[in-house]
Each structure stands twice: as C-alpha cells, then as structure tokens.
Amino acid sequence: MQTARVIGHATATLKHPSLNGWKLVVLQPLDINNEPDEFPQLAIDPLGARQGDHVFFTSDTKYIQQVTGHQDSPIRFSVQGILDEQPEPMKKRRK
C-alpha cells in the first residue's frame, strides 16, 4: 500500500464494463516526505474520497477482480482508506 493525494476525478462516456458504476479518482502518489512521487494514477474509489484528501491505495489486482466481478479489468489501483490527518513529513537525518 502507498499513500496519495486525490488531485481530481475522472469521467468517461465510454469505458470497460468492469468500471461501470465505479467512481474514478486521479491519485498523486506521495513519498515519505509527502512530496509527489511517480506519475498520477487512476483508481477506483469505493469510499468516496474528495479532492485534496489523503488516501492509501493498493495495486492488488485480485481484490480489484473480486470487487468488479471481472477477471480482465484494466484498472490497476483501488483506494483502500481515507486518512484522518495529513501525514507529517519525515525529518531529515543529520550527517
């Protein structure tokens, strides 16, 4: 699992059948210091996270296949929880 910030929502008029009825969010993965890490990712969101929320997400494809009911779902990520508080950055170690 990894933490991320919700930076937007996605809508699609044409999408894979496994995504029908799912809210899609755009996540910005964060590193240990809450800085952007990697490229933004698209995820299904069964919890209703809002823009700006800090969440944790997973790339567990077995879970996604189970909840969507499709073995060939193209989505890779799923929101698993909404963090109550924004995580504090780790302090840099002194040399």
C-alpha positions as CSV (number, residue, x, y, z in Angstrom):
1,M,0.0,0.0,0.0
2,Q,1.0,3.6,-0.6
3,T,-0.3,7.0,0.3
4,A,-1.5,9.5,-2.2
5,R,-3.5,12.8,-2.5
6,V,-6.6,12.9,-4.6
7,I,-6.0,15.5,-7.2
8,G,-9.1,15.0,-9.3
9,H,-11.9,12.9,-10.6
10,A,-12.3,11.2,-13.9
11,T,-15.4,10.6,-16.1
12,A,-15.7,8.6,-19.2
13,T,-18.6,8.2,-21.6
14,L,-17.1,5.0,-22.9
15,K,-15.3,2.6,-20.6
16,H,-14.6,-1.0,-19.9
17,P,-17.7,-2.8,-18.5
18,S,-15.8,-3.6,-15.2
19,L,-15.7,0.2,-14.5
20,N,-19.5,0.8,-14.8
21,G,-20.8,2.3,-11.6
22,W,-17.4,3.0,-10.0
23,K,-16.2,6.4,-9.1
24,L,-12.8,7.1,-10.6
25,V,-10.2,9.3,-9.0
26,V,-6.9,10.6,-10.0
27,L,-4.2,10.0,-7.3
28,Q,-0.9,11.6,-6.9
29,P,1.3,9.1,-5.1
30,L,3.4,10.6,-2.3
31,D,6.8,9.7,-1.0
32,I,7.8,9.5,2.7
33,N,8.1,13.4,2.9
34,N,4.6,13.9,1.3
35,E,6.2,15.1,-1.9
36,P,4.8,13.9,-5.3
37,D,6.3,10.5,-6.3
38,E,5.8,9.0,-9.7
39,F,3.1,10.0,-12.2
40,P,-0.5,10.4,-11.2
41,Q,-2.6,7.2,-11.3
42,L,-6.2,6.4,-12.0
43,A,-8.0,4.3,-9.3
44,I,-11.5,3.1,-8.4
45,D,-12.8,4.6,-5.2
46,P,-15.4,2.7,-3.3
47,L,-15.1,5.1,-0.3
48,G,-16.0,8.5,-1.7
49,A,-12.7,10.4,-1.3
50,R,-12.8,14.1,-2.1
51,Q,-10.3,16.2,-3.9
52,G,-7.4,17.0,-1.6
53,D,-8.0,14.0,0.7
54,H,-5.0,11.9,1.6
55,V,-5.7,8.2,1.0
56,F,-3.9,4.9,0.9
57,F,-4.3,2.7,-2.1
58,T,-3.3,-0.7,-3.4
59,S,-2.4,-2.3,-6.7
60,D,-3.8,-5.7,-5.6
61,T,-5.3,-7.0,-8.8
62,K,-7.0,-9.9,-7.1
63,Y,-9.0,-7.5,-5.0
64,I,-10.0,-5.4,-8.0
65,Q,-11.0,-8.5,-9.9
66,Q,-13.2,-9.6,-7.0
67,V,-15.0,-6.3,-6.4
68,T,-15.5,-5.5,-10.1
69,G,-16.5,-9.1,-10.9
70,H,-14.2,-9.1,-14.0
71,Q,-11.0,-11.0,-14.4
72,D,-9.9,-8.7,-17.2
73,S,-10.5,-5.3,-15.6
74,P,-8.0,-2.8,-16.9
75,I,-7.9,-0.8,-13.7
76,R,-4.8,-1.4,-11.5
77,F,-5.4,0.7,-8.4
78,S,-8.0,1.0,-5.7
79,V,-8.5,3.4,-2.8
80,Q,-8.5,1.4,0.4
81,G,-8.8,4.1,3.1
82,I,-9.1,7.8,3.7
83,L,-6.5,9.2,6.2
84,D,-8.0,11.2,9.0
85,E,-5.0,13.5,9.2
86,Q,-2.4,14.6,6.7
87,P,0.8,12.6,7.4
88,E,3.8,14.7,8.7
89,P,6.9,14.6,6.6
90,M,9.8,12.6,8.0
91,K,12.6,14.7,9.4
92,K,15.9,14.6,7.5
93,R,18.7,12.9,9.3
94,R,21.8,14.9,10.3
95,K,25.1,13.9,8.7
